[in-house]
Amino acid sequence: MVKVLAPMSGNIWKILVSEGTQVKEDDELLIMEAMKMEIPVTAPKSGLLVSLKVKEGEPVEADALLAEIK
């Protein structure tokens, strides 16, 4: 299981995938907003997105668990 972590503190602006989606390495999973900038969060490896731990609009801290890929 590969964990996708928040690169910095911010808000979840938009979620681009849903649980059960097959993703490829470097696919955009979601977009965070921090310091008035959009920060794309990408898949670190290819696989099945088995869990999404956040919702749109939710604030997160740096290194928070966002999703898991199997």
ABEGO torsion letter per residue (X at the ends): XBBBBBABBEBBABBABBBGBBBBBGBBABBBBBGGBBBBBBBABBEBBABBABBBGBBBBBGBBABBBX
